[in-house]
Amino acid sequence: MAAELPEAFVRADTRLRPLLMDRGFRLVGVDYPDQAEGNAMAEYVYGYLRLRVVWEGEARALWVESARQEGSEVVTRWTDVEWALAGARQPLDQDLTAGRIERLALAALNYLDRQGRKA
């Protein structure tokens, strides 16, 4: 039986979901952790682009990542959107405050703007 969704993940997905859906994305799945310290993901798709809100339970960290798809198959590696915007791998951000969630939301929107997914 799956564990409950981590509170930080729920807050992040609750903040990001309307932003993504307003840009045409649809929710295609939520993966629940299989243990108390497990991972959780909410995955969204629009056209050729997929986005995931990710909770890594062991590291206790949140991030948003993206991949391209053809048909229903993911054809690229998942890439952290903050790293993509920075142009390089960034240190793991383990902040779980509302400020962190706002930074994730801003990064997701900036990434979508660069991908041509403006509202």
Biopython code that builds the backbone (N, CA, C, O; Angstrom):
import numpy as np
from Bio.PDB.StructureBuilder import StructureBuilder

atoms = [
    (1, "MET", "N", (0.837, -1.191, 0.000)),
    (1, "MET", "CA", (0.000, 0.000, 0.000)),
    (1, "MET", "C", (0.876, 1.246, 0.000)),
    (1, "MET", "O", (1.886, 1.297, 0.702)),
    (2, "ALA", "N", (0.501, 2.232, -0.769)),
    (2, "ALA", "CA", (1.279, 3.459, -0.902)),
    (2, "ALA", "C", (1.182, 4.305, 0.364)),
    (2, "ALA", "O", (0.160, 4.314, 1.050)),
    (3, "ALA", "N", (2.260, 5.007, 0.652)),
    (3, "ALA", "CA", (2.275, 5.949, 1.769)),
    (3, "ALA", "C", (1.540, 7.221, 1.342)),
    (3, "ALA", "O", (1.237, 7.403, 0.163)),
    (4, "GLU", "N", (1.258, 8.090, 2.297)),
    (4, "GLU", "CA", (0.638, 9.373, 1.965)),
    (4, "GLU", "C", (1.643, 10.244, 1.229)),
    (4, "GLU", "O", (2.855, 10.076, 1.369)),
    (5, "LEU", "N", (1.123, 11.172, 0.448)),
    (5, "LEU", "CA", (1.997, 12.103, -0.257)),
    (5, "LEU", "C", (2.662, 13.035, 0.749)),
    (5, "LEU", "O", (2.010, 13.509, 1.680)),
    (6, "PRO", "N", (3.950, 13.302, 0.571)),
    (6, "PRO", "CA", (4.654, 14.221, 1.465)),
    (6, "PRO", "C", (4.056, 15.623, 1.384)),
    (6, "PRO", "O", (3.675, 16.086, 0.309)),
    (7, "GLU", "N", (3.981, 16.286, 2.523)),
    (7, "GLU", "CA", (3.346, 17.601, 2.610)),
    (7, "GLU", "C", (4.018, 18.627, 1.695)),
    (7, "GLU", "O", (3.326, 19.410, 1.045)),
    (8, "ALA", "N", (5.348, 18.638, 1.631)),
    (8, "ALA", "CA", (6.052, 19.596, 0.770)),
    (8, "ALA", "C", (5.713, 19.352, -0.701)),
    (8, "ALA", "O", (5.554, 20.302, -1.468)),
    (9, "PHE", "N", (5.603, 18.100, -1.091)),
    (9, "PHE", "CA", (5.232, 17.763, -2.466)),
    (9, "PHE", "C", (3.820, 18.242, -2.770)),
    (9, "PHE", "O", (3.575, 18.805, -3.837)),
    (10, "VAL", "N", (2.901, 18.028, -1.858)),
    (10, "VAL", "CA", (1.514, 18.472, -2.046)),
    (10, "VAL", "C", (1.465, 19.984, -2.217)),
    (10, "VAL", "O", (0.757, 20.481, -3.092)),
    (11, "ARG", "N", (2.207, 20.723, -1.394)),
    (11, "ARG", "CA", (2.231, 22.188, -1.518)),
    (11, "ARG", "C", (2.800, 22.614, -2.864)),
    (11, "ARG", "O", (2.270, 23.524, -3.502)),
    (12, "ALA", "N", (3.874, 21.964, -3.300)),
    (12, "ALA", "CA", (4.490, 22.322, -4.591)),
    (12, "ALA", "C", (3.544, 22.009, -5.743)),
    (12, "ALA", "O", (3.360, 22.841, -6.632)),
    (13, "ASP", "N", (2.946, 20.834, -5.741)),
    (13, "ASP", "CA", (2.048, 20.470, -6.838)),
    (13, "ASP", "C", (0.791, 21.342, -6.832)),
    (13, "ASP", "O", (0.283, 21.701, -7.894)),
    (14, "THR", "N", (0.293, 21.679, -5.658)),
    (14, "THR", "CA", (-0.878, 22.553, -5.559)),
    (14, "THR", "C", (-0.566, 23.934, -6.143)),
    (14, "THR", "O", (-1.434, 24.553, -6.758)),
    (15, "ARG", "N", (0.647, 24.412, -5.958)),
    (15, "ARG", "CA", (1.043, 25.712, -6.516)),
    (15, "ARG", "C", (1.261, 25.633, -8.027)),
    (15, "ARG", "O", (0.847, 26.534, -8.757)),
    (16, "LEU", "N", (1.902, 24.575, -8.501)),
    (16, "LEU", "CA", (2.266, 24.466, -9.911)),
    (16, "LEU", "C", (1.122, 23.989, -10.807)),
    (16, "LEU", "O", (1.050, 24.384, -11.970)),
    (17, "ARG", "N", (0.249, 23.164, -10.295)),
    (17, "ARG", "CA", (-0.803, 22.575, -11.146)),
    (17, "ARG", "C", (-1.633, 23.616, -11.905)),
    (17, "ARG", "O", (-1.783, 23.481, -13.119)),
    (18, "PRO", "N", (-2.178, 24.648, -11.248)),
    (18, "PRO", "CA", (-2.965, 25.615, -12.016)),
    (18, "PRO", "C", (-2.125, 26.396, -13.028)),
    (18, "PRO", "O", (-2.622, 26.752, -14.096)),
    (19, "LEU", "N", (-0.868, 26.664, -12.706)),
    (19, "LEU", "CA", (0.004, 27.369, -13.646)),
    (19, "LEU", "C", (0.214, 26.543, -14.916)),
    (19, "LEU", "O", (0.177, 27.068, -16.029)),
    (20, "LEU", "N", (0.432, 25.256, -14.727)),
    (20, "LEU", "CA", (0.646, 24.374, -15.875)),
    (20, "LEU", "C", (-0.639, 24.159, -16.664)),
    (20, "LEU", "O", (-0.628, 24.185, -17.895)),
    (21, "MET", "N", (-1.734, 23.949, -15.964)),
    (21, "MET", "CA", (-2.999, 23.698, -16.651)),
    (21, "MET", "C", (-3.471, 24.943, -17.406)),
    (21, "MET", "O", (-4.099, 24.826, -18.458)),
    (22, "ASP", "N", (-3.177, 26.120, -16.882)),
    (22, "ASP", "CA", (-3.509, 27.359, -17.594)),
    (22, "ASP", "C", (-2.724, 27.496, -18.892)),
    (22, "ASP", "O", (-3.114, 28.261, -19.775)),
    (23, "ARG", "N", (-1.637, 26.772, -19.013)),
    (23, "ARG", "CA", (-0.813, 26.799, -20.227)),
    (23, "ARG", "C", (-1.062, 25.591, -21.116)),
    (23, "ARG", "O", (-0.271, 25.301, -22.014)),
    (24, "GLY", "N", (-2.157, 24.889, -20.867)),
    (24, "GLY", "CA", (-2.564, 23.799, -21.738)),
    (24, "GLY", "C", (-2.110, 22.413, -21.319)),
    (24, "GLY", "O", (-2.468, 21.429, -21.967)),
    (25, "PHE", "N", (-1.335, 22.314, -20.256)),
    (25, "PHE", "CA", (-0.893, 20.998, -19.795)),
    (25, "PHE", "C", (-2.050, 20.253, -19.160)),
    (25, "PHE", "O", (-2.984, 20.856, -18.631)),
    (26, "ARG", "N", (-1.974, 18.941, -19.219)),
    (26, "ARG", "CA", (-2.943, 18.120, -18.502)),
    (26, "ARG", "C", (-2.187, 17.141, -17.612)),
    (26, "ARG", "O", (-1.112, 16.654, -17.963)),
    (27, "LEU", "N", (-2.766, 16.870, -16.472)),
    (27, "LEU", "CA", (-2.182, 15.914, -15.537)),
    (27, "LEU", "C", (-2.356, 14.514, -16.099)),
    (27, "LEU", "O", (-3.467, 14.121, -16.456)),
    (28, "VAL", "N", (-1.270, 13.761, -16.181)),
    (28, "VAL", "CA", (-1.361, 12.397, -16.699)),
    (28, "VAL", "C", (-1.080, 11.351, -15.630)),
    (28, "VAL", "O", (-1.254, 10.158, -15.879)),
    (29, "GLY", "N", (-0.652, 11.771, -14.453)),
    (29, "GLY", "CA", (-0.454, 10.796, -13.394)),
    (29, "GLY", "C", (0.222, 11.372, -12.179)),
    (29, "GLY", "O", (0.981, 12.338, -12.258)),
    (30, "VAL", "N", (-0.071, 10.755, -11.046)),
    (30, "VAL", "CA", (0.607, 11.061, -9.794)),
    (30, "VAL", "C", (1.106, 9.742, -9.233)),
    (30, "VAL", "O", (0.331, 8.807, -9.029)),
    (31, "ASP", "N", (2.408, 9.674, -8.984)),
    (31, "ASP", "CA", (3.007, 8.491, -8.376)),
    (31, "ASP", "C", (3.167, 8.744, -6.893)),
    (31, "ASP", "O", (3.800, 9.713, -6.474)),
    (32, "TYR", "N", (2.582, 7.854, -6.106)),
    (32, "TYR", "CA", (2.662, 7.948, -4.661)),
    (32, "TYR", "C", (3.886, 7.193, -4.168)),
    (32, "TYR", "O", (4.289, 6.203, -4.779)),
    (33, "PRO", "N", (4.483, 7.647, -3.072)),
    (33, "PRO", "CA", (5.628, 6.900, -2.538)),
    (33, "PRO", "C", (5.173, 5.535, -2.027)),
    (33, "PRO", "O", (4.062, 5.389, -1.518)),
    (34, "ASP", "N", (6.045, 4.541, -2.169)),
    (34, "ASP", "CA", (5.712, 3.202, -1.680)),
    (34, "ASP", "C", (6.172, 2.991, -0.245)),
    (34, "ASP", "O", (5.980, 1.920, 0.329)),
    (35, "GLN", "N", (6.779, 4.020, 0.326)),
    (35, "GLN", "CA", (7.220, 3.974, 1.718)),
    (35, "GLN", "C", (7.256, 5.396, 2.262)),
    (35, "GLN", "O", (7.143, 6.356, 1.500)),
    (36, "ALA", "N", (7.412, 5.534, 3.561)),
    (36, "ALA", "CA", (7.361, 6.859, 4.180)),
    (36, "ALA", "C", (8.415, 7.809, 3.624)),
    (36, "ALA", "O", (8.149, 9.006, 3.512)),
    (37, "GLU", "N", (9.594, 7.322, 3.275)),
    (37, "GLU", "CA", (10.674, 8.175, 2.765)),
    (37, "GLU", "C", (10.814, 8.058, 1.250)),
    (37, "GLU", "O", (11.865, 8.393, 0.703)),
    (38, "GLY", "N", (9.781, 7.593, 0.570)),
    (38, "GLY", "CA", (9.862, 7.351, -0.871)),
    (38, "GLY", "C", (9.720, 8.598, -1.712)),
    (38, "GLY", "O", (9.575, 9.709, -1.202)),
    (39, "ASN", "N", (9.765, 8.384, -3.019)),
    (39, "ASN", "CA", (9.654, 9.464, -3.996)),
    (39, "ASN", "C", (8.201, 9.634, -4.433)),
    (39, "ASN", "O", (7.404, 8.699, -4.355)),
    (40, "ALA", "N", (7.869, 10.835, -4.891)),
    (40, "ALA", "CA", (6.542, 11.118, -5.429)),
    (40, "ALA", "C", (6.716, 12.002, -6.660)),
    (40, "ALA", "O", (7.655, 12.795, -6.737)),
    (41, "MET", "N", (5.802, 11.859, -7.627)),
    (41, "MET", "CA", (5.853, 12.664, -8.842)),
    (41, "MET", "C", (4.445, 12.953, -9.325)),
    (41, "MET", "O", (3.543, 12.124, -9.200)),
    (42, "ALA", "N", (4.273, 14.146, -9.880)),
    (42, "ALA", "CA", (3.058, 14.491, -10.627)),
    (42, "ALA", "C", (3.532, 14.851, -12.027)),
    (42, "ALA", "O", (4.390, 15.716, -12.198)),
    (43, "GLU", "N", (2.969, 14.183, -13.025)),
    (43, "GLU", "CA", (3.441, 14.370, -14.403)),
    (43, "GLU", "C", (2.367, 15.028, -15.253)),
    (43, "GLU", "O", (1.188, 14.679, -15.190)),
    (44, "TYR", "N", (2.814, 15.996, -16.056)),
    (44, "TYR", "CA", (1.942, 16.785, -16.919)),
    (44, "TYR", "C", (2.452, 16.711, -18.348)),
    (44, "TYR", "O", (3.648, 16.536, -18.581)),
    (45, "VAL", "N", (1.532, 16.845, -19.312)),
    (45, "VAL", "CA", (1.926, 16.794, -20.719)),
    (45, "VAL", "C", (1.165, 17.845, -21.520)),
    (45, "VAL", "O", (-0.007, 18.126, -21.274)),
    (46, "TYR", "N", (1.884, 18.416, -22.494)),
    (46, "TYR", "CA", (1.281, 19.332, -23.462)),
    (46, "TYR", "C", (2.092, 19.210, -24.743)),
    (46, "TYR", "O", (3.282, 19.526, -24.767)),
    (47, "GLY", "N", (1.453, 18.757, -25.794)),
    (47, "GLY", "CA", (2.152, 18.592, -27.064)),
    (47, "GLY", "C", (3.329, 17.661, -26.920)),
    (47, "GLY", "O", (3.179, 16.518, -26.488)),
    (48, "TYR", "N", (4.513, 18.151, -27.284)),
    (48, "TYR", "CA", (5.726, 17.333, -27.242)),
    (48, "TYR", "C", (6.458, 17.427, -25.902)),
    (48, "TYR", "O", (7.509, 16.806, -25.742)),
    (49, "LEU", "N", (5.934, 18.185, -24.938)),
    (49, "LEU", "CA", (6.650, 18.467, -23.706)),
    (49, "LEU", "C", (5.972, 17.825, -22.498)),
    (49, "LEU", "O", (4.755, 17.910, -22.332)),
    (50, "ARG", "N", (6.775, 17.190, -21.670)),
    (50, "ARG", "CA", (6.308, 16.670, -20.383)),
    (50, "ARG", "C", (7.039, 17.401, -19.266)),
    (50, "ARG", "O", (8.219, 17.732, -19.384)),
    (51, "LEU", "N", (6.320, 17.643, -18.191)),
    (51, "LEU", "CA", (6.906, 18.214, -16.977)),
    (51, "LEU", "C", (6.525, 17.328, -15.801)),
    (51, "LEU", "O", (5.425, 16.777, -15.751)),
    (52, "ARG", "N", (7.448, 17.200, -14.860)),
    (52, "ARG", "CA", (7.173, 16.463, -13.623)),
    (52, "ARG", "C", (7.567, 17.309, -12.423)),
    (52, "ARG", "O", (8.640, 17.911, -12.396)),
    (53, "VAL", "N", (6.692, 17.344, -11.442)),
    (53, "VAL", "CA", (7.016, 17.879, -10.122)),
    (53, "VAL", "C", (7.511, 16.670, -9.336)),
    (53, "VAL", "O", (6.802, 15.672, -9.216)),
    (54, "VAL", "N", (8.723, 16.759, -8.802)),
    (54, "VAL", "CA", (9.371, 15.602, -8.185)),
    (54, "VAL", "C", (9.681, 15.865, -6.720)),
    (54, "VAL", "O", (10.179, 16.927, -6.348)),
    (55, "TRP", "N", (9.371, 14.867, -5.900)),
    (55, "TRP", "CA", (9.798, 14.843, -4.501)),
    (55, "TRP", "C", (10.729, 13.649, -4.349)),
    (55, "TRP", "O", (10.342, 12.516, -4.636)),
    (56, "GLU", "N", (11.947, 13.896, -3.901)),
    (56, "GLU", "CA", (12.906, 12.830, -3.630)),
    (56, "GLU", "C", (12.955, 12.663, -2.127)),
    (56, "GLU", "O", (13.525, 13.493, -1.418)),
    (57, "GLY", "N", (12.356, 11.587, -1.641)),
    (57, "GLY", "CA", (12.167, 11.402, -0.214)),
    (57, "GLY", "C", (13.429, 11.246, 0.594)),
    (57, "GLY", "O", (13.534, 11.797, 1.690)),
    (58, "GLU", "N", (14.388, 10.507, 0.077)),
    (58, "GLU", "CA", (15.617, 10.296, 0.833)),
    (58, "GLU", "C", (16.394, 11.599, 0.994)),
    (58, "GLU", "O", (16.900, 11.892, 2.077)),
    (59, "ALA", "N", (16.491, 12.382, -0.082)),
    (59, "ALA", "CA", (17.204, 13.665, -0.023)),
    (59, "ALA", "C", (16.338, 14.775, 0.551)),
    (59, "ALA", "O", (16.845, 15.835, 0.919)),
    (60, "ARG", "N", (15.040, 14.538, 0.628)),
    (60, "ARG", "CA", (14.073, 15.536, 1.091)),
    (60, "ARG", "C", (14.204, 16.813, 0.263)),
    (60, "ARG", "O", (14.467, 17.893, 0.792)),
    (61, "ALA", "N", (14.013, 16.662, -1.050)),
    (61, "ALA", "CA", (14.172, 17.785, -1.973)),
    (61, "ALA", "C", (13.077, 17.759, -3.033)),
    (61, "ALA", "O", (12.553, 16.703, -3.385)),
    (62, "LEU", "N", (12.747, 18.947, -3.530)),
    (62, "LEU", "CA", (11.763, 19.142, -4.598)),
    (62, "LEU", "C", (12.451, 19.708, -5.823)),
    (62, "LEU", "O", (13.404, 20.478, -5.704)),
    (63, "TRP", "N", (11.975, 19.333, -6.998)),
    (63, "TRP", "CA", (12.407, 19.980, -8.229)),
    (63, "TRP", "C", (11.373, 19.732, -9.314)),
    (63, "TRP", "O", (10.456, 18.928, -9.147)),
    (64, "VAL", "N", (11.536, 20.442, -10.438)),
    (64, "VAL", "CA", (10.692, 20.263, -11.619)),
    (64, "VAL", "C", (11.620, 19.859, -12.752)),
    (64, "VAL", "O", (12.675, 20.461, -12.949)),
    (65, "GLU", "N", (11.218, 18.834, -13.494)),
    (65, "GLU", "CA", (12.032, 18.392, -14.615)),
    (65, "GLU", "C", (11.182, 18.244, -15.861)),
    (65, "GLU", "O", (9.959, 18.123, -15.786)),
    (66, "SER", "N", (11.850, 18.254, -17.014)),
    (66, "SER", "CA", (11.124, 18.164, -18.274)),
    (66, "SER", "C", (11.784, 17.164, -19.201)),
    (66, "SER", "O", (12.965, 16.842, -19.066)),
    (67, "ALA", "N", (10.988, 16.679, -20.149)),
    (67, "ALA", "CA", (11.465, 15.787, -21.202)),
    (67, "ALA", "C", (10.595, 16.011, -22.424)),
    (67, "ALA", "O", (9.477, 16.515, -22.319)),
    (68, "ARG", "N", (11.109, 15.639, -23.572)),
    (68, "ARG", "CA", (10.355, 15.708, -24.828)),
    (68, "ARG", "C", (9.766, 14.330, -25.105)),
    (68, "ARG", "O", (10.311, 13.300, -24.708)),
    (69, "GLN", "N", (8.640, 14.353, -25.797)),
    (69, "GLN", "CA", (8.008, 13.089, -26.177)),
    (69, "GLN", "C", (7.650, 13.113, -27.650)),
    (69, "GLN", "O", (7.455, 14.175, -28.241)),
    (70, "GLU", "N", (7.570, 11.950, -28.223)),
    (70, "GLU", "CA", (7.020, 11.745, -29.561)),
    (70, "GLU", "C", (5.919, 10.721, -29.392)),
    (70, "GLU", "O", (6.152, 9.624, -28.884)),
    (71, "GLY", "N", (4.713, 11.082, -29.820)),
    (71, "GLY", "CA", (3.570, 10.219, -29.520)),
    (71, "GLY", "C", (3.405, 10.188, -28.019)),
    (71, "GLY", "O", (3.290, 11.235, -27.382)),
    (72, "SER", "N", (3.391, 9.002, -27.449)),
    (72, "SER", "CA", (3.281, 8.889, -25.990)),
    (72, "SER", "C", (4.589, 8.430, -25.359)),
    (72, "SER", "O", (4.622, 8.115, -24.169)),
    (73, "GLU", "N", (5.669, 8.387, -26.141)),
    (73, "GLU", "CA", (6.960, 7.918, -25.646)),
    (73, "GLU", "C", (7.890, 9.084, -25.326)),
    (73, "GLU", "O", (8.050, 9.992, -26.142)),
    (74, "VAL", "N", (8.498, 9.063, -24.153)),
    (74, "VAL", "CA", (9.516, 10.044, -23.790)),
    (74, "VAL", "C", (10.778, 9.699, -24.572)),
    (74, "VAL", "O", (11.255, 8.565, -24.513)),
    (75, "VAL", "N", (11.323, 10.675, -25.308)),
    (75, "VAL", "CA", (12.458, 10.407, -26.196)),
    (75, "VAL", "C", (13.740, 11.134, -25.777)),
    (75, "VAL", "O", (14.760, 11.027, -26.457)),
    (76, "THR", "N", (13.693, 11.869, -24.667)),
    (76, "THR", "CA", (14.900, 12.506, -24.143)),
    (76, "THR", "C", (15.029, 12.174, -22.666)),
    (76, "THR", "O", (14.108, 11.643, -22.044)),
    (77, "ARG", "N", (16.186, 12.498, -22.125)),
    (77, "ARG", "CA", (16.358, 12.353, -20.675)),
    (77, "ARG", "C", (15.547, 13.427, -19.966)),
    (77, "ARG", "O", (15.290, 14.499, -20.514)),
    (78, "TRP", "N", (15.154, 13.120, -18.746)),
    (78, "TRP", "CA", (14.510, 14.128, -17.912)),
    (78, "TRP", "C", (15.580, 15.113, -17.461)),
    (78, "TRP", "O", (16.654, 14.706, -17.018)),
    (79, "THR", "N", (15.291, 16.409, -17.573)),
    (79, "THR", "CA", (16.239, 17.466, -17.245)),
    (79, "THR", "C", (15.618, 18.411, -16.229)),
    (79, "THR", "O", (14.480, 18.850, -16.393)),
    (80, "ASP", "N", (16.365, 18.720, -15.185)),
    (80, "ASP", "CA", (15.926, 19.678, -14.171)),
    (80, "ASP", "C", (15.785, 21.045, -14.830)),
    (80, "ASP", "O", (16.733, 21.528, -15.450)),
    (81, "VAL", "N", (14.615, 21.677, -14.706)),
    (81, "VAL", "CA", (14.391, 22.951, -15.396)),
    (81, "VAL", "C", (15.277, 24.068, -14.831)),
    (81, "VAL", "O", (15.678, 24.960, -15.580)),
    (82, "GLU", "N", (15.587, 24.042, -13.549)),
    (82, "GLU", "CA", (16.467, 25.059, -12.981)),
    (82, "GLU", "C", (17.881, 24.913, -13.548)),
    (82, "GLU", "O", (18.550, 25.913, -13.809)),
    (83, "TRP", "N", (18.331, 23.695, -13.738)),
    (83, "TRP", "CA", (19.644, 23.460, -14.327)),
    (83, "TRP", "C", (19.641, 23.913, -15.781)),
    (83, "TRP", "O", (20.607, 24.513, -16.252)),
    (84, "ALA", "N", (18.545, 23.621, -16.495)),
    (84, "ALA", "CA", (18.446, 24.021, -17.905)),
    (84, "ALA", "C", (18.501, 25.544, -18.029)),
    (84, "ALA", "O", (19.156, 26.069, -18.929)),
    (85, "LEU", "N", (17.826, 26.245, -17.143)),
    (85, "LEU", "CA", (17.842, 27.709, -17.180)),
    (85, "LEU", "C", (19.219, 28.262, -16.834)),
    (85, "LEU", "O", (19.656, 29.252, -17.419)),
    (86, "ALA", "N", (19.896, 27.632, -15.893)),
    (86, "ALA", "CA", (21.213, 28.101, -15.463)),
    (86, "ALA", "C", (22.311, 27.703, -16.454)),
    (86, "ALA", "O", (23.381, 28.310, -16.478)),
    (87, "GLY", "N", (22.042, 26.694, -17.261)),
    (87, "GLY", "CA", (23.044, 26.229, -18.208)),
    (87, "GLY", "C", (24.067, 25.283, -17.609)),
    (87, "GLY", "O", (25.033, 24.909, -18.274)),
    (88, "ALA", "N", (23.863, 24.891, -16.357)),
    (88, "ALA", "CA", (24.786, 23.982, -15.681)),
    (88, "ALA", "C", (24.083, 23.348, -14.488)),
    (88, "ALA", "O", (23.096, 23.871, -13.972)),
    (89, "ARG", "N", (24.618, 22.209, -14.066)),
    (89, "ARG", "CA", (24.100, 21.535, -12.885)),
    (89, "ARG", "C", (24.221, 22.464, -11.676)),
    (89, "ARG", "O", (25.233, 23.140, -11.492)),
    (90, "GLN", "N", (23.180, 22.481, -10.869)),
    (90, "GLN", "CA", (23.132, 23.324, -9.680)),
    (90, "GLN", "C", (23.172, 22.449, -8.424)),
    (90, "GLN", "O", (22.813, 21.273, -8.482)),
    (91, "PRO", "N", (23.605, 23.011, -7.291)),
    (91, "PRO", "CA", (23.588, 22.240, -6.039)),
    (91, "PRO", "C", (22.158, 21.840, -5.683)),
    (91, "PRO", "O", (21.210, 22.557, -6.006)),
    (92, "LEU", "N", (22.006, 20.712, -5.026)),
    (92, "LEU", "CA", (20.692, 20.246, -4.584)),
    (92, "LEU", "C", (20.112, 21.238, -3.583)),
    (92, "LEU", "O", (20.737, 21.536, -2.566)),
    (93, "ASP", "N", (18.928, 21.742, -3.869)),
    (93, "ASP", "CA", (18.252, 22.702, -3.004)),
    (93, "ASP", "C", (17.268, 21.937, -2.128)),
    (93, "ASP", "O", (16.256, 21.436, -2.620)),
    (94, "GLN", "N", (17.556, 21.845, -0.844)),
    (94, "GLN", "CA", (16.710, 21.091, 0.081)),
    (94, "GLN", "C", (15.779, 21.993, 0.883)),
    (94, "GLN", "O", (15.178, 21.553, 1.864)),
    (95, "ASP", "N", (15.659, 23.229, 0.477)),
    (95, "ASP", "CA", (14.729, 24.161, 1.099)),
    (95, "ASP", "C", (13.303, 23.688, 0.790)),
    (95, "ASP", "O", (12.992, 23.383, -0.362)),
    (96, "LEU", "N", (12.459, 23.625, 1.779)),
    (96, "LEU", "CA", (11.076, 23.192, 1.589)),
    (96, "LEU", "C", (10.079, 24.287, 1.951)),
    (96, "LEU", "O", (8.894, 24.015, 2.143)),
    (97, "THR", "N", (10.555, 25.514, 2.043)),
    (97, "THR", "CA", (9.700, 26.628, 2.428)),
    (97, "THR", "C", (8.828, 27.078, 1.253)),
    (97, "THR", "O", (8.988, 26.620, 0.122)),
    (98, "ALA", "N", (7.909, 27.985, 1.558)),
    (98, "ALA", "CA", (7.073, 28.575, 0.511)),
    (98, "ALA", "C", (7.941, 29.319, -0.508)),
    (98, "ALA", "O", (7.600, 29.358, -1.690)),
    (99, "GLY", "N", (9.046, 29.904, -0.072)),
    (99, "GLY", "CA", (9.955, 30.583, -0.980)),
    (99, "GLY", "C", (10.537, 29.640, -2.018)),
    (99, "GLY", "O", (10.667, 30.000, -3.188)),
    (100, "ARG", "N", (10.886, 28.437, -1.594)),
    (100, "ARG", "CA", (11.404, 27.435, -2.530)),
    (100, "ARG", "C", (10.343, 27.071, -3.566)),
    (100, "ARG", "O", (10.641, 26.953, -4.755)),
    (101, "ILE", "N", (9.127, 26.897, -3.115)),
    (101, "ILE", "CA", (8.049, 26.526, -4.037)),
    (101, "ILE", "C", (7.806, 27.655, -5.037)),
    (101, "ILE", "O", (7.536, 27.393, -6.209)),
    (102, "GLU", "N", (7.899, 28.897, -4.593)),
    (102, "GLU", "CA", (7.758, 30.024, -5.521)),
    (102, "GLU", "C", (8.906, 30.054, -6.528)),
    (102, "GLU", "O", (8.693, 30.361, -7.701)),
    (103, "ARG", "N", (10.131, 29.735, -6.074)),
    (103, "ARG", "CA", (11.260, 29.680, -7.013)),
    (103, "ARG", "C", (11.044, 28.578, -8.048)),
    (103, "ARG", "O", (11.384, 28.755, -9.217)),
    (104, "LEU", "N", (10.484, 27.446, -7.632)),
    (104, "LEU", "CA", (10.170, 26.368, -8.578)),
    (104, "LEU", "C", (9.117, 26.818, -9.587)),
    (104, "LEU", "O", (9.239, 26.550, -10.782)),
    (105, "ALA", "N", (8.086, 27.500, -9.102)),
    (105, "ALA", "CA", (7.027, 27.982, -9.996)),
    (105, "ALA", "C", (7.600, 28.962, -11.012)),
    (105, "ALA", "O", (7.293, 28.874, -12.200)),
    (106, "LEU", "N", (8.428, 29.892, -10.552)),
    (106, "LEU", "CA", (9.039, 30.863, -11.454)),
    (106, "LEU", "C", (9.949, 30.170, -12.462)),
    (106, "LEU", "O", (9.935, 30.514, -13.644)),
    (107, "ALA", "N", (10.730, 29.209, -12.015)),
    (107, "ALA", "CA", (11.613, 28.477, -12.925)),
    (107, "ALA", "C", (10.796, 27.728, -13.975)),
    (107, "ALA", "O", (11.151, 27.729, -15.153)),
    (108, "ALA", "N", (9.705, 27.089, -13.555)),
    (108, "ALA", "CA", (8.864, 26.357, -14.510)),
    (108, "ALA", "C", (8.288, 27.312, -15.552)),
    (108, "ALA", "O", (8.289, 27.000, -16.743)),
    (109, "LEU", "N", (7.798, 28.466, -15.118)),
    (109, "LEU", "CA", (7.228, 29.434, -16.061)),
    (109, "LEU", "C", (8.291, 29.986, -17.003)),
    (109, "LEU", "O", (8.043, 30.115, -18.202)),
    (110, "ASN", "N", (9.467, 30.312, -16.479)),
    (110, "ASN", "CA", (10.555, 30.798, -17.325)),
    (110, "ASN", "C", (10.973, 29.734, -18.332)),
    (110, "ASN", "O", (11.237, 30.043, -19.494)),
    (111, "TYR", "N", (11.033, 28.500, -17.895)),
    (111, "TYR", "CA", (11.389, 27.402, -18.791)),
    (111, "TYR", "C", (10.348, 27.262, -19.901)),
    (111, "TYR", "O", (10.700, 27.104, -21.070)),
    (112, "LEU", "N", (9.080, 27.318, -19.536)),
    (112, "LEU", "CA", (8.024, 27.202, -20.549)),
    (112, "LEU", "C", (8.066, 28.368, -21.522)),
    (112, "LEU", "O", (7.837, 28.182, -22.718)),
    (113, "ASP", "N", (8.354, 29.560, -21.033)),
    (113, "ASP", "CA", (8.490, 30.712, -21.925)),
    (113, "ASP", "C", (9.597, 30.456, -22.948)),
    (113, "ASP", "O", (9.441, 30.772, -24.127)),
    (114, "ARG", "N", (10.694, 29.892, -22.502)),
    (114, "ARG", "CA", (11.795, 29.578, -23.426)),
    (114, "ARG", "C", (11.421, 28.485, -24.423)),
    (114, "ARG", "O", (11.973, 28.414, -25.521)),
    (115, "GLN", "N", (10.481, 27.639, -24.029)),
    (115, "GLN", "CA", (10.052, 26.545, -24.897)),
    (115, "GLN", "C", (8.909, 26.966, -25.811)),
    (115, "GLN", "O", (8.446, 26.168, -26.626)),
    (116, "GLY", "N", (8.447, 28.213, -25.688)),
    (116, "GLY", "CA", (7.348, 28.682, -26.511)),
    (116, "GLY", "C", (5.983, 28.295, -25.993)),
    (116, "GLY", "O", (5.036, 28.197, -26.773)),
    (117, "ARG", "N", (5.856, 28.068, -24.682)),
    (117, "ARG", "CA", (4.586, 27.664, -24.061)),
    (117, "ARG", "C", (4.008, 28.806, -23.257)),
    (117, "ARG", "O", (3.587, 28.612, -22.117)),
    (118, "LYS", "N", (3.983, 29.992, -23.834)),
    (118, "LYS", "CA", (3.437, 31.152, -23.137)),
    (118, "LYS", "C", (1.933, 31.055, -23.032)),
    (118, "LYS", "O", (1.266, 30.443, -23.866)),
    (119, "ALA", "N", (1.419, 31.668, -21.996)),
    (119, "ALA", "CA", (-0.039, 31.641, -21.791)),
    (119, "ALA", "C", (-0.746, 32.452, -22.854)),
    (119, "ALA", "O", (-1.973, 32.545, -22.845)),
]
sb = StructureBuilder()
sb.init_structure("model")
sb.init_model(0)
sb.init_chain("A")
sb.init_seg("    ")
for serial, (resi, resn, name, xyz) in enumerate(atoms, 1):
    if name == "N":
        sb.init_residue(resn, " ", resi, " ")
    sb.init_atom(name, np.array(xyz, "f"), 0.0, 1.0, " ", f" {name:<3s}", serial, name[0])
structure = sb.get_structure()
